[in-house]
Amino acid sequence: MTSTVPSPLVLDGIVIAAQIKSELAAEVAAARDRGYVPGLAVILVGEVPASQIYVRSKVKTCAELGIYSEMHTPDASATTEELLALVASLNAREEIDGILIQLPLPAHVDTARLLEAIDPAKDVDGFHPINAGRLLNGTPMEKILAPCTPAGIMEVLRRSKIPVRGQRAVVIGRSNIVGKPIAVMLVNASATVTVCHSQTRGLAEITREADIVVAAIGRAGFVTAEMVRPGATIIDVGINRITTAEELEQFFPGDAARHAGFAKRGSTLVGDVDPAAFALAGAYTPVPGGVGALTIAMLMSNTVKAARLRRG
Ligand code: NDP
């Protein structure tokens, strides 16, 4: 008798993001009927090319969904005091529901002070200590502005009907923007969560126990097939650009589409999980087209939510 191993389910972030955006467009239209338009202000300091691309894409998505947006582009030499004054002026404006400061900021700017100056009710990145505290307190997600990437992961799990309650989840990475908040969200959703980081001993033994692995490390292909229990759900948050033929061959042997893309652009993206590990998974988020695709959709969701919550 032969047994067949089912193919892993691909958790398609592009499809899920499109669903979320279509729901948001309907909610924005309904808000307009009630007499208000959700509004987002984006602050981009200086001219960092990658940040300019991210910000353009955020502004474009606002336009697609009918959300009002405006951009503020202070010079790279702007002082912390000048930026604090800009944030204060945006805090005071009724029609602005969300304020997003594109990171990283120039080294001379006090980033923490600036992020804490944003009105927590307008903190659509969810980085303000008040919002981080509400998440830690277990306030329901629909009532808080939570960080976009981890909130996007929870949406992927929920919409793909991946069970979380009672499951063993292992998060690799403990950053304030991904690792810690996703660990808290999983605990709040009644998973049993272990958080690992660079000082963790016996990492592979821990990850092999997991029903859900979240990899947020920033190292190409770090999680290998030996580290994953067959059938586990793998959430790959990492975005790493590889540029050498050796890495291409290591991660994508025999993958004609990847090789063709690499030949054209001279690089390709790989997550924090070795694609060979995906073959063992029950379900996984690909890179690109997985978690990364959700982040802007969740920013839009936070903007619409902030507009709704601010109006009671
Ligand atoms: P950080 O660099 O802030 O954090 C990385 C974490 O990985 C740290 O906690 C670090 O541990 C841990 N780590 C590093 N090396 C090891 C190791 N050998 N073993 C175990 N843990 C290790 O990264 P971010 O959280 O900001 O981002 C992680 C990845 O996710 C990056 O690839 C980034 O590009 C991507 N990302 C993707 C987003 C998206 O939209 N899809 C959004 C945000 C990030 P320690 O704390 O001990 O140093």
Boltz pocket constraint, residues with backbone or C-beta under 6 A from the ligand:
constraints:
  - pocket:
      binder: B
      contacts: [[A, 149], [A, 172], [A, 173], [A, 174], [A, 175], [A, 176], [A, 177], [A, 178], [A, 179], [A, 196], [A, 197], [A, 198], [A, 199], [A, 200], [A, 203], [A, 215], [A, 216], [A, 217], [A, 218], [A, 219], [A, 236], [A, 237], [A, 238], [A, 239], [A, 240], [A, 291], [A, 292], [A, 293], [A, 295]]
      max_distance: 6.0
